[in-house]
Structure formats: C-alpha cells, structure tokens
Amino acid sequence: MLAWLTAIGVQTIRDVRYRHVAPLPSEYVASGAVFGVLAVIAGDHPGRSRVVGVIAWGLVIAAAMAAGGPHELVTSGIPGKIGEAFTPGGPPMEATEPGPREPHGGRHPRKGGK
C-alpha cells in the first residue's frame, strides 16, 4: 500500500512539475490496477509478499528515475540556497547564527505595554 501511495506521489509530482498539467485519472487507475494485481499475487504467503514488495518498490524507483531521479523530483523549482543544498556536488550549506532575541520572547508587544 505504501509503495502504491508513493507511486501516486511520484506520478503527481512528475505531471505537475514537468508537464504542467494535472495527472489524468486513468494514470491513477492504471497504477492502482498494477499494484492491486501485485497484492493479489502476494496474498497471505510471506515469501511471495516479500518478492512482490521488492517488485513494487522497484516499480516506484523506476518511475522516479524516469522522471529525472529523486534530485529532479525534489529540487525542481526550489530556488536559492535550498535548491543548491540538494544538488549533488553543490556547495555545503553554512550554519547561521540565531538573530537577537526579542523582549518577552515574541515579536508582538503584550497588552498593557509590557
């Protein structure tokens, strides 16, 4: 079930980011049918469920790689330093110092002027 939900997420991200359209409902039906058949094949047998689980996650990984890999799925459209941090071989992120603390622990003054 988790592999199927992950596959749906990959399909949705791929279509929205690269094709700039909403995914077709038939894509969800087709992936549901494939993963449903895998679930029927697995049944309650522990050996078959392991093999089917590996096949299901293999399909998810193949879909992610076909969409440009995890790097493209995560960083496409993320601007600035955050996108650079996810780029393989990119510059490391630098630690920043926290800013000065505000009085009374917040940005907004309390009622009564204190």
N, C-alpha and C positions, 0 to 999 in steps of 0.2 A: 504494500500500500504506500509506504514512504517513497519507494522508487517511482511509483506512478505519479505521486504528487510532485516529486522533484522533476520528473519529465514534463509535467504540465507547466511548471515554473520556467523550465528551460525554453519550452515552446513559446510561452507568452513573452519572455524577455527577448527572444530572437525576433519574433514578429514585430513587437512594438519598437525595438531599438533599430533594427536593420531594415525592415520592410515598411515601417511607419504606418502600419495598419493593425487593427485588432485581429487576433487569431480567429480563424474560421472554426465554427463549432464542429465541423467534420474532423478537424485535427484532434480535438479532444475525444471525439467518439472513436476515432481510429486508435489513438493511444490507449484508451480505455479497453478497447477490444483486444489489443495485443497483450496488455498486462492482465486482463481478465482470463485470456486463454492460458497465460503462464500460471496464473493462480489455480486454474482448474487442473492443469498438468501436475502442479505441486501437490495438491490435495493435502492429506494429513501425513504423508510419508516424510520423515525427517531428511532422508538422503536426497529425495527429489526436491524438497523445498530449498535445500542449500544450493543445489545446482541451478534451480530456477532463479533463486535470488542473485546468484552471480551473473546469470544471463540478463536479468532485469537491470541490474546496476551497470552491466556492460552496455546495454542499450542507452541508458541515461548518459554515460560517459561519452559514447559515440555521438549522441545528439549534441552534447555540449561542445565536443571537439569540432563537429561540423559547423557549429555556429560561431567558430572562431576561438574556441577554447575558453577556459574559465577566466583568463585575463581579459579577453574582449567582452565577455558577458558582464564582468564586474566593473571594469573601468571605462567602458564606452560611455561617453557623455559626462564623466566626472571631471570637473575642471581642477586646475591648480595643483597644489601640493598633494592633495589626497590622491588624485589620479597618478601622479608621479610615484607615490609611495607604493602603489600596486603594480607598477611597471617593472617587469623583471630586469634587473641590472640597473634600475634607476637609482637616483641618489637616496641615501638614507634620510629618514625624517629626523629633524632636530628637536630635542626636548625644549620646551618653552617654560619660562618661569611663570608662576601664577601672578596675576596682577595684584595691586594693592587691595587690601580688604576694606570693605565699606563699613562705616559705623553701624552698629546694631545688626550686623550680619545680613543686610539686604540693600537693595537699590532704592526702595521706596521709603520715605520717612514715615514714622509711626504717627498715629493720631496724637495730637497734643504737642507736636513739635519736638519730641524726643527721639 
